[in-house]
Amino acid sequence: MIRLDYWLLFVCVLLAPSVAPADDTAPPLEHHAQITRWIDAAIKDGDLPGAVVCLADGKQIRYLETFGNRQVEPVELPMTTDTVFDLASITKPVATATSIALLAQRGQIDLDALVSKYLPEFTGHQKETITVKQCLLHVSGLTPDNALSDYQDGAQTAWRRICDLKLRSDPGTKFAYSDVGFIVLGKLVEAVSGKPLDVFAKEEIFQPMGMHETMFNPPEELKPRAAPTEKQADGWLKGDVHDPRASRLGGVAGHAGLFSTVKDLVLYGQNLLAAAKGNSTVIGQATFRRMTAPHNVPQESPRGTRTLGWDHQSPYSSNRGTALSDQAFGHGGFTGTVLWIDPEKDLIFIFLSSRLHPDGKGSVNRLAGKIITLLADTTSL
């Protein structure tokens, strides 16, 4: 006869929830403790209200943690992994440069061709000598930003004023990180594809990759999950683009305006890692190699390399850390967002914060660089 206590123990074992074995590819626990100390100190210093930190590879998420709050005013709301972030300049590679790459992959754009071939109105003051590739590399000679007043009378007038701009330098002679150059590229996507940038990116990149919460102008149902940035006269910016030029262009621009979540960005990174091996259904291997190959760009810094839409080793690389391979490429966003992808190490690093909340004075690039250095070192453990 079976004793009652043994029978109860047997039933409890059967009913207990299963526990997955520990992932031996995850970073050590002491790394999480160190990251927590760094981020807690940065929160205390007012550099950010909170963050989402993620390390993934081509198949799985290896580390995903939230820290602090996504909102501290007017009330505190804790950070969550499904928080929607204003990506700011990460729009440039993820939406705009990837769209250009797909159009080139289909033979609809020649990267070495003149922009004026596709946008005939983009001429005067040497602009007719600017190539698509020069815009992608920020060596077009265009100004980093034109006057905000150029955007106050609507998108059509803003575009006409961009076409009237003079160059700061001869095309191809100097690196100058330019939002204007990517506004031009966003317009180029529309002219060639016949679809606005947001529609093309959604239909040809985000939906095929399963990125269902990546978009320009998030709908009202997503805004409660958005991390707010700064306060405006009519309230907090929350789910509305922070960049003033993108805002005046209706929230859709080649340089800024994209919103996303950490898990969507993992899907994007995994698709690019698959493309590196020729396994992506969206981006061909040759296209991937072309868009991520480093190019020397003329500037004073000895670390002057960019890829077609991405950072590689440049004065903007403080968020890169020191542990990535030479194949790594990435980008940061003004709002406090960072994305780096390393095909050699098979890793994706994502750091998402809203550093501008609540007072516009935060700073996260060096913090993100320290964290990626710590986590990327685990790939060799």
Summary of the structure (lengths in Angstrom):
residues: 381
radius of gyration: 22.3
end to end distance: 52.1
largest distance: 96.9
contacts: 1310
relative contact order: 0.16
helix: 38%
strand: 16%
